[in-house]
C-alpha cells in the first residue's frame, strides 16, 4: 500500500475543503472577468450574481471553521471535546 504525505487532519473533510477552494478559485475568476470589462451587461450581472452566492457560501464556511476552532480552544481543558454541530444551511451566525 502506498504511503501518502497528507496528514490525517487534512483528509477528515476533503469534499468540504475542496468545495471551498473551488469556490474561491471560481470567485477570483469572476472578479477578473468583471474587472476586465470585456463582458456584456447581461454577462456582468450574471457573474456578479454568481459571485455574491459564492462569497456568501465561503463566508459561511469560514464562520463555521471559526466556530469549530473556538469550540476546540474553549474545551481544550476537557477530556472529551463535543462533536461540532454546524448551523443549518441558511442560518446566520452573528
C-alpha positions in Angstrom: 0.0 0.0 0.0 1.4 3.4 -0.9 2.0 5.9 1.8 0.6 9.4 1.4 2.1 12.6 2.8 -1.3 14.1 3.6 -1.8 14.5 7.3 -5.0 12.9 8.8 -6.4 16.3 9.8 -6.4 17.4 6.1 -8.3 14.3 5.0 -11.1 14.4 7.6 -13.4 16.7 5.5 -11.9 16.7 1.9 -15.1 17.4 0.0 -16.0 20.5 2.0 -12.4 21.8 1.8 -12.3 21.1 -1.9 -15.6 22.9 -2.4 -14.3 25.9 -0.5 -11.1 26.1 -2.5 -13.0 25.6 -5.8 -15.4 28.4 -4.8 -12.6 30.8 -4.0 -10.9 30.0 -7.3 -14.2 30.5 -9.2 -14.8 33.7 -7.3 -11.4 35.0 -8.3 -12.1 34.2 -11.9 -15.4 36.1 -11.8 -13.7 39.1 -10.3 -11.1 39.1 -13.0 -13.7 38.8 -15.7 -15.7 41.7 -14.3 -12.6 43.9 -13.8 -11.5 43.3 -17.4 -14.7 45.0 -18.7 -14.9 42.6 -21.6 -18.3 41.2 -20.7 -21.7 42.4 -21.7 -24.0 44.0 -19.1 -26.1 40.8 -19.0 -23.0 38.6 -18.5 -21.7 41.0 -15.9 -24.9 40.8 -13.9 -24.9 37.0 -14.1 -21.3 36.9 -13.0 -21.9 39.3 -10.2 -24.9 37.3 -9.0 -22.9 34.1 -9.0 -20.1 35.9 -7.2 -22.5 37.0 -4.4 -23.7 33.4 -4.0 -20.1 32.1 -3.8 -18.9 34.9 -1.5 -21.8 34.1 0.9 -21.0 30.4 0.8 -17.3 31.0 1.5 -18.1 33.4 4.3 -20.4 30.8 6.0 -17.7 28.1 5.6 -15.2 30.4 7.3 -17.6 31.2 10.1 -18.2 27.5 10.7 -14.5 26.9 10.8 -14.0 29.8 13.2 -16.8 28.4 15.4 -15.1 25.0 15.4 -11.7 26.4 16.3 -13.3 28.5 19.1 -15.1 25.4 20.4 -11.9 23.3 20.4 -9.9 26.1 22.2 -12.7 26.7 24.8 -12.9 23.0 25.6 -9.2 22.3 25.4 -9.1 21.5 29.1 -11.8 19.0 28.9 -11.0 15.3 28.3 -13.7 14.9 25.7 -14.4 17.5 23.0 -18.0 17.9 22.0 -18.9 17.0 18.4 -19.2 20.0 16.1 -22.8 20.7 15.0 -22.7 23.3 12.2 -25.6 25.6 11.8 -28.2 24.6 9.3 -27.7 26.0 5.8 -29.3 29.4 5.6 -28.9 30.1 9.3 -26.8 33.1 10.1 -24.1 33.2 12.7 -23.7 36.5 14.4 
